[in-house]
Amino acid sequence: MSRLLAAALTVVAATALAVGAALGIVALLEATPDQPNTPLITYEHTDEEH
């Protein structure tokens, strides 16, 4: 019975650790500022090209 209890506690601890790590990663990703979406190359379009 003690092995079953140890296995259950291990599963609970691993689940809590995984959830905590996932929440931590999400918090870190939301804390970083968004990068501006500016193109490196721009093309000039004229009406004659269409």
mmCIF file of the N, C-alpha and C atoms, coordinates in Angstrom:
data_MODEL
# 
_entry.id   MODEL 
# 
loop_
_atom_site.group_PDB 
_atom_site.id 
_atom_site.type_symbol 
_atom_site.label_atom_id 
_atom_site.label_alt_id 
_atom_site.label_comp_id 
_atom_site.label_asym_id 
_atom_site.label_entity_id 
_atom_site.label_seq_id 
_atom_site.pdbx_PDB_ins_code 
_atom_site.Cartn_x 
_atom_site.Cartn_y 
_atom_site.Cartn_z 
_atom_site.occupancy 
_atom_site.B_iso_or_equiv 
_atom_site.pdbx_formal_charge 
_atom_site.auth_seq_id 
_atom_site.auth_comp_id 
_atom_site.auth_asym_id 
_atom_site.auth_atom_id 
_atom_site.pdbx_PDB_model_num 
ATOM 1   N N  . MET A 1 1  ? 0.825  -1.207 0.000   1.00 0.00 ? 1  MET A N  1 
ATOM 2   C CA . MET A 1 1  ? 0.000  0.000  0.000   1.00 0.00 ? 1  MET A CA 1 
ATOM 3   C C  . MET A 1 1  ? 0.860  1.257  0.000   1.00 0.00 ? 1  MET A C  1 
ATOM 4   N N  . SER A 1 2  ? 2.013  1.195  0.666   1.00 0.00 ? 2  SER A N  1 
ATOM 5   C CA . SER A 1 2  ? 2.860  2.385  0.714   1.00 0.00 ? 2  SER A CA 1 
ATOM 6   C C  . SER A 1 2  ? 3.465  2.686  -0.655  1.00 0.00 ? 2  SER A C  1 
ATOM 7   N N  . ARG A 1 3  ? 3.682  1.639  -1.469  1.00 0.00 ? 3  ARG A N  1 
ATOM 8   C CA . ARG A 1 3  ? 4.194  1.883  -2.818  1.00 0.00 ? 3  ARG A CA 1 
ATOM 9   C C  . ARG A 1 3  ? 3.144  2.588  -3.676  1.00 0.00 ? 3  ARG A C  1 
ATOM 10  N N  . LEU A 1 4  ? 1.909  2.195  -3.510  1.00 0.00 ? 4  LEU A N  1 
ATOM 11  C CA . LEU A 1 4  ? 0.835  2.852  -4.252  1.00 0.00 ? 4  LEU A CA 1 
ATOM 12  C C  . LEU A 1 4  ? 0.695  4.303  -3.839  1.00 0.00 ? 4  LEU A C  1 
ATOM 13  N N  . LEU A 1 5  ? 0.806  4.573  -2.546  1.00 0.00 ? 5  LEU A N  1 
ATOM 14  C CA . LEU A 1 5  ? 0.739  5.945  -2.045  1.00 0.00 ? 5  LEU A CA 1 
ATOM 15  C C  . LEU A 1 5  ? 1.920  6.769  -2.560  1.00 0.00 ? 5  LEU A C  1 
ATOM 16  N N  . ALA A 1 6  ? 3.106  6.180  -2.576  1.00 0.00 ? 6  ALA A N  1 
ATOM 17  C CA . ALA A 1 6  ? 4.283  6.881  -3.080  1.00 0.00 ? 6  ALA A CA 1 
ATOM 18  C C  . ALA A 1 6  ? 4.141  7.178  -4.568  1.00 0.00 ? 6  ALA A C  1 
ATOM 19  N N  . ALA A 1 7  ? 3.599  6.233  -5.320  1.00 0.00 ? 7  ALA A N  1 
ATOM 20  C CA . ALA A 1 7  ? 3.405  6.445  -6.750  1.00 0.00 ? 7  ALA A CA 1 
ATOM 21  C C  . ALA A 1 7  ? 2.372  7.542  -6.995  1.00 0.00 ? 7  ALA A C  1 
ATOM 22  N N  . ALA A 1 8  ? 1.299  7.540  -6.224  1.00 0.00 ? 8  ALA A N  1 
ATOM 23  C CA . ALA A 1 8  ? 0.268  8.565  -6.374  1.00 0.00 ? 8  ALA A CA 1 
ATOM 24  C C  . ALA A 1 8  ? 0.817  9.945  -6.030  1.00 0.00 ? 8  ALA A C  1 
ATOM 25  N N  . LEU A 1 9  ? 1.596  10.033 -4.969  1.00 0.00 ? 9  LEU A N  1 
ATOM 26  C CA . LEU A 1 9  ? 2.191  11.319 -4.599  1.00 0.00 ? 9  LEU A CA 1 
ATOM 27  C C  . LEU A 1 9  ? 3.190  11.789 -5.647  1.00 0.00 ? 9  LEU A C  1 
ATOM 28  N N  . THR A 1 10 ? 3.914  10.857 -6.246  1.00 0.00 ? 10 THR A N  1 
ATOM 29  C CA . THR A 1 10 ? 4.865  11.209 -7.303  1.00 0.00 ? 10 THR A CA 1 
ATOM 30  C C  . THR A 1 10 ? 4.131  11.763 -8.517  1.00 0.00 ? 10 THR A C  1 
ATOM 31  N N  . VAL A 1 11 ? 3.018  11.126 -8.865  1.00 0.00 ? 11 VAL A N  1 
ATOM 32  C CA . VAL A 1 11 ? 2.225  11.607 -9.998  1.00 0.00 ? 11 VAL A CA 1 
ATOM 33  C C  . VAL A 1 11 ? 1.670  12.994 -9.711  1.00 0.00 ? 11 VAL A C  1 
ATOM 34  N N  . VAL A 1 12 ? 1.174  13.214 -8.511  1.00 0.00 ? 12 VAL A N  1 
ATOM 35  C CA . VAL A 1 12 ? 0.633  14.520 -8.148  1.00 0.00 ? 12 VAL A CA 1 
ATOM 36  C C  . VAL A 1 12 ? 1.734  15.582 -8.169  1.00 0.00 ? 12 VAL A C  1 
ATOM 37  N N  . ALA A 1 13 ? 2.898  15.242 -7.637  1.00 0.00 ? 13 ALA A N  1 
ATOM 38  C CA . ALA A 1 13 ? 4.005  16.193 -7.617  1.00 0.00 ? 13 ALA A CA 1 
ATOM 39  C C  . ALA A 1 13 ? 4.485  16.512 -9.035  1.00 0.00 ? 13 ALA A C  1 
ATOM 40  N N  . ALA A 1 14 ? 4.566  15.499 -9.886  1.00 0.00 ? 14 ALA A N  1 
ATOM 41  C CA . ALA A 1 14 ? 5.009  15.726 -11.266 1.00 0.00 ? 14 ALA A CA 1 
ATOM 42  C C  . ALA A 1 14 ? 4.002  16.576 -12.027 1.00 0.00 ? 14 ALA A C  1 
ATOM 43  N N  . THR A 1 15 ? 2.721  16.330 -11.778 1.00 0.00 ? 15 THR A N  1 
ATOM 44  C CA . THR A 1 15 ? 1.690  17.128 -12.442 1.00 0.00 ? 15 THR A CA 1 
ATOM 45  C C  . THR A 1 15 ? 1.750  18.586 -11.997 1.00 0.00 ? 15 THR A C  1 
ATOM 46  N N  . ALA A 1 16 ? 1.924  18.793 -10.710 1.00 0.00 ? 16 ALA A N  1 
ATOM 47  C CA . ALA A 1 16 ? 2.017  20.164 -10.195 1.00 0.00 ? 16 ALA A CA 1 
ATOM 48  C C  . ALA A 1 16 ? 3.252  20.871 -10.755 1.00 0.00 ? 16 ALA A C  1 
ATOM 49  N N  . LEU A 1 17 ? 4.351  20.153 -10.855 1.00 0.00 ? 17 LEU A N  1 
ATOM 50  C CA . LEU A 1 17 ? 5.569  20.743 -11.407 1.00 0.00 ? 17 LEU A CA 1 
ATOM 51  C C  . LEU A 1 17 ? 5.387  21.094 -12.877 1.00 0.00 ? 17 LEU A C  1 
ATOM 52  N N  . ALA A 1 18 ? 4.741  20.223 -13.639 1.00 0.00 ? 18 ALA A N  1 
ATOM 53  C CA . ALA A 1 18 ? 4.518  20.487 -15.060 1.00 0.00 ? 18 ALA A CA 1 
ATOM 54  C C  . ALA A 1 18 ? 3.588  21.681 -15.266 1.00 0.00 ? 18 ALA A C  1 
ATOM 55  N N  . VAL A 1 19 ? 2.539  21.765 -14.477 1.00 0.00 ? 19 VAL A N  1 
ATOM 56  C CA . VAL A 1 19 ? 1.613  22.894 -14.588 1.00 0.00 ? 19 VAL A CA 1 
ATOM 57  C C  . VAL A 1 19 ? 2.306  24.189 -14.187 1.00 0.00 ? 19 VAL A C  1 
ATOM 58  N N  . GLY A 1 20 ? 3.085  24.146 -13.127 1.00 0.00 ? 20 GLY A N  1 
ATOM 59  C CA . GLY A 1 20 ? 3.823  25.339 -12.707 1.00 0.00 ? 20 GLY A CA 1 
ATOM 60  C C  . GLY A 1 20 ? 4.818  25.799 -13.752 1.00 0.00 ? 20 GLY A C  1 
ATOM 61  N N  . ALA A 1 21 ? 5.506  24.854 -14.379 1.00 0.00 ? 21 ALA A N  1 
ATOM 62  C CA . ALA A 1 21 ? 6.464  25.216 -15.433 1.00 0.00 ? 21 ALA A CA 1 
ATOM 63  C C  . ALA A 1 21 ? 5.742  25.819 -16.632 1.00 0.00 ? 21 ALA A C  1 
ATOM 64  N N  . ALA A 1 22 ? 4.603  25.243 -16.996 1.00 0.00 ? 22 ALA A N  1 
ATOM 65  C CA . ALA A 1 22 ? 3.849  25.778 -18.136 1.00 0.00 ? 22 ALA A CA 1 
ATOM 66  C C  . ALA A 1 22 ? 3.355  27.185 -17.845 1.00 0.00 ? 22 ALA A C  1 
ATOM 67  N N  . LEU A 1 23 ? 2.836  27.410 -16.653 1.00 0.00 ? 23 LEU A N  1 
ATOM 68  C CA . LEU A 1 23 ? 2.365  28.751 -16.300 1.00 0.00 ? 23 LEU A CA 1 
ATOM 69  C C  . LEU A 1 23 ? 3.524  29.749 -16.245 1.00 0.00 ? 23 LEU A C  1 
ATOM 70  N N  . GLY A 1 24 ? 4.669  29.301 -15.780 1.00 0.00 ? 24 GLY A N  1 
ATOM 71  C CA . GLY A 1 24 ? 5.843  30.164 -15.746 1.00 0.00 ? 24 GLY A CA 1 
ATOM 72  C C  . GLY A 1 24 ? 6.308  30.555 -17.131 1.00 0.00 ? 24 GLY A C  1 
ATOM 73  N N  . ILE A 1 25 ? 6.287  29.601 -18.050 1.00 0.00 ? 25 ILE A N  1 
ATOM 74  C CA . ILE A 1 25 ? 6.690  29.894 -19.432 1.00 0.00 ? 25 ILE A CA 1 
ATOM 75  C C  . ILE A 1 25 ? 5.715  30.872 -20.074 1.00 0.00 ? 25 ILE A C  1 
ATOM 76  N N  . VAL A 1 26 ? 4.435  30.672 -19.855 1.00 0.00 ? 26 VAL A N  1 
ATOM 77  C CA . VAL A 1 26 ? 3.437  31.592 -20.410 1.00 0.00 ? 26 VAL A CA 1 
ATOM 78  C C  . VAL A 1 26 ? 3.619  32.990 -19.826 1.00 0.00 ? 26 VAL A C  1 
ATOM 79  N N  . ALA A 1 27 ? 3.896  33.080 -18.533 1.00 0.00 ? 27 ALA A N  1 
ATOM 80  C CA . ALA A 1 27 ? 4.107  34.387 -17.905 1.00 0.00 ? 27 ALA A CA 1 
ATOM 81  C C  . ALA A 1 27 ? 5.340  35.073 -18.480 1.00 0.00 ? 27 ALA A C  1 
ATOM 82  N N  . LEU A 1 28 ? 6.399  34.306 -18.727 1.00 0.00 ? 28 LEU A N  1 
ATOM 83  C CA . LEU A 1 28 ? 7.600  34.900 -19.317 1.00 0.00 ? 28 LEU A CA 1 
ATOM 84  C C  . LEU A 1 28 ? 7.351  35.369 -20.746 1.00 0.00 ? 28 LEU A C  1 
ATOM 85  N N  . LEU A 1 29 ? 6.587  34.604 -21.507 1.00 0.00 ? 29 LEU A N  1 
ATOM 86  C CA . LEU A 1 29 ? 6.315  35.012 -22.889 1.00 0.00 ? 29 LEU A CA 1 
ATOM 87  C C  . LEU A 1 29 ? 5.431  36.251 -22.942 1.00 0.00 ? 29 LEU A C  1 
ATOM 88  N N  . GLU A 1 30 ? 4.520  36.387 -22.010 1.00 0.00 ? 30 GLU A N  1 
ATOM 89  C CA . GLU A 1 30 ? 3.666  37.574 -21.995 1.00 0.00 ? 30 GLU A CA 1 
ATOM 90  C C  . GLU A 1 30 ? 4.401  38.792 -21.461 1.00 0.00 ? 30 GLU A C  1 
ATOM 91  N N  . ALA A 1 31 ? 5.472  38.595 -20.714 1.00 0.00 ? 31 ALA A N  1 
ATOM 92  C CA . ALA A 1 31 ? 6.212  39.717 -20.137 1.00 0.00 ? 31 ALA A CA 1 
ATOM 93  C C  . ALA A 1 31 ? 7.128  40.370 -21.161 1.00 0.00 ? 31 ALA A C  1 
ATOM 94  N N  . THR A 1 32 ? 7.529  39.621 -22.200 1.00 0.00 ? 32 THR A N  1 
ATOM 95  C CA . THR A 1 32 ? 8.430  40.198 -23.189 1.00 0.00 ? 32 THR A CA 1 
ATOM 96  C C  . THR A 1 32 ? 7.653  41.122 -24.115 1.00 0.00 ? 32 THR A C  1 
ATOM 97  N N  . PRO A 1 33 ? 8.198  42.269 -24.467 1.00 0.00 ? 33 PRO A N  1 
ATOM 98  C CA . PRO A 1 33 ? 7.477  43.188 -25.355 1.00 0.00 ? 33 PRO A CA 1 
ATOM 99  C C  . PRO A 1 33 ? 7.404  42.637 -26.774 1.00 0.00 ? 33 PRO A C  1 
ATOM 100 N N  . ASP A 1 34 ? 6.344  42.973 -27.464 1.00 0.00 ? 34 ASP A N  1 
ATOM 101 C CA . ASP A 1 34 ? 6.182  42.541 -28.850 1.00 0.00 ? 34 ASP A CA 1 
ATOM 102 C C  . ASP A 1 34 ? 7.159  43.296 -29.738 1.00 0.00 ? 34 ASP A C  1 
ATOM 103 N N  . GLN A 1 35 ? 7.716  42.578 -30.676 1.00 0.00 ? 35 GLN A N  1 
ATOM 104 C CA . GLN A 1 35 ? 8.641  43.194 -31.618 1.00 0.00 ? 35 GLN A CA 1 
ATOM 105 C C  . GLN A 1 35 ? 7.840  43.886 -32.716 1.00 0.00 ? 35 GLN A C  1 
ATOM 106 N N  . PRO A 1 36 ? 8.309  45.029 -33.188 1.00 0.00 ? 36 PRO A N  1 
ATOM 107 C CA . PRO A 1 36 ? 7.583  45.698 -34.270 1.00 0.00 ? 36 PRO A CA 1 
ATOM 108 C C  . PRO A 1 36 ? 7.646  44.879 -35.554 1.00 0.00 ? 36 PRO A C  1 
ATOM 109 N N  . ASN A 1 37 ? 6.559  44.855 -36.265 1.00 0.00 ? 37 ASN A N  1 
ATOM 110 C CA . ASN A 1 37 ? 6.479  44.085 -37.499 1.00 0.00 ? 37 ASN A CA 1 
ATOM 111 C C  . ASN A 1 37 ? 6.738  45.011 -38.685 1.00 0.00 ? 37 ASN A C  1 
ATOM 112 N N  . THR A 1 38 ? 7.990  45.391 -38.842 1.00 0.00 ? 38 THR A N  1 
ATOM 113 C CA . THR A 1 38 ? 8.351  46.282 -39.949 1.00 0.00 ? 38 THR A CA 1 
ATOM 114 C C  . THR A 1 38 ? 9.099  45.465 -40.996 1.00 0.00 ? 38 THR A C  1 
ATOM 115 N N  . PRO A 1 39 ? 8.703  45.562 -42.240 1.00 0.00 ? 39 PRO A N  1 
ATOM 116 C CA . PRO A 1 39 ? 9.386  44.782 -43.278 1.00 0.00 ? 39 PRO A CA 1 
ATOM 117 C C  . PRO A 1 39 ? 10.785 45.331 -43.550 1.00 0.00 ? 39 PRO A C  1 
ATOM 118 N N  . LEU A 1 40 ? 11.689 44.427 -43.882 1.00 0.00 ? 40 LEU A N  1 
ATOM 119 C CA . LEU A 1 40 ? 13.049 44.846 -44.199 1.00 0.00 ? 40 LEU A CA 1 
ATOM 120 C C  . LEU A 1 40 ? 13.137 45.428 -45.609 1.00 0.00 ? 40 LEU A C  1 
ATOM 121 N N  . ILE A 1 41 ? 12.291 44.919 -46.502 1.00 0.00 ? 41 ILE A N  1 
ATOM 122 C CA . ILE A 1 41 ? 12.297 45.373 -47.891 1.00 0.00 ? 41 ILE A CA 1 
ATOM 123 C C  . ILE A 1 41 ? 10.893 45.843 -48.241 1.00 0.00 ? 41 ILE A C  1 
ATOM 124 N N  . THR A 1 42 ? 10.799 47.012 -48.836 1.00 0.00 ? 42 THR A N  1 
ATOM 125 C CA . THR A 1 42 ? 9.499  47.497 -49.302 1.00 0.00 ? 42 THR A CA 1 
ATOM 126 C C  . THR A 1 42 ? 9.590  47.723 -50.804 1.00 0.00 ? 42 THR A C  1 
ATOM 127 N N  . TYR A 1 43 ? 8.511  47.432 -51.492 1.00 0.00 ? 43 TYR A N  1 
ATOM 128 C CA . TYR A 1 43 ? 8.442  47.625 -52.932 1.00 0.00 ? 43 TYR A CA 1 
ATOM 129 C C  . TYR A 1 43 ? 7.420  48.700 -53.224 1.00 0.00 ? 43 TYR A C  1 
ATOM 130 N N  . GLU A 1 44 ? 7.757  49.545 -54.169 1.00 0.00 ? 44 GLU A N  1 
ATOM 131 C CA . GLU A 1 44 ? 6.825  50.582 -54.583 1.00 0.00 ? 44 GLU A CA 1 
ATOM 132 C C  . GLU A 1 44 ? 5.908  50.004 -55.641 1.00 0.00 ? 44 GLU A C  1 
ATOM 133 N N  . HIS A 1 45 ? 4.600  50.158 -55.443 1.00 0.00 ? 45 HIS A N  1 
ATOM 134 C CA . HIS A 1 45 ? 3.626  49.654 -56.397 1.00 0.00 ? 45 HIS A CA 1 
ATOM 135 C C  . HIS A 1 45 ? 3.017  50.841 -57.147 1.00 0.00 ? 45 HIS A C  1 
ATOM 136 N N  . THR A 1 46 ? 2.928  50.684 -58.435 1.00 0.00 ? 46 THR A N  1 
ATOM 137 C CA . THR A 1 46 ? 2.251  51.683 -59.263 1.00 0.00 ? 46 THR A CA 1 
ATOM 138 C C  . THR A 1 46 ? 1.028  51.020 -59.896 1.00 0.00 ? 46 THR A C  1 
ATOM 139 N N  . ASP A 1 47 ? 0.130  51.822 -60.389 1.00 0.00 ? 47 ASP A N  1 
ATOM 140 C CA . ASP A 1 47 ? -1.097 51.298 -61.016 1.00 0.00 ? 47 ASP A CA 1 
ATOM 141 C C  . ASP A 1 47 ? -0.787 50.595 -62.332 1.00 0.00 ? 47 ASP A C  1 
ATOM 142 N N  . GLU A 1 48 ? 0.321  50.908 -62.976 1.00 0.00 ? 48 GLU A N  1 
ATOM 143 C CA . GLU A 1 48 ? 0.650  50.320 -64.271 1.00 0.00 ? 48 GLU A CA 1 
ATOM 144 C C  . GLU A 1 48 ? 1.066  48.845 -64.135 1.00 0.00 ? 48 GLU A C  1 
ATOM 145 N N  . GLU A 1 49 ? 1.553  48.448 -62.966 1.00 0.00 ? 49 GLU A N  1 
ATOM 146 C CA . GLU A 1 49 ? 2.040  47.085 -62.794 1.00 0.00 ? 49 GLU A CA 1 
ATOM 147 C C  . GLU A 1 49 ? 0.909  46.078 -62.654 1.00 0.00 ? 49 GLU A C  1 
ATOM 148 N N  . HIS A 1 50 ? -0.275 46.508 -62.280 1.00 0.00 ? 50 HIS A N  1 
ATOM 149 C CA . HIS A 1 50 ? -1.375 45.566 -62.038 1.00 0.00 ? 50 HIS A CA 1 
ATOM 150 C C  . HIS A 1 50 ? -1.991 45.253 -63.327 1.00 0.00 ? 50 HIS A C  1 
# 
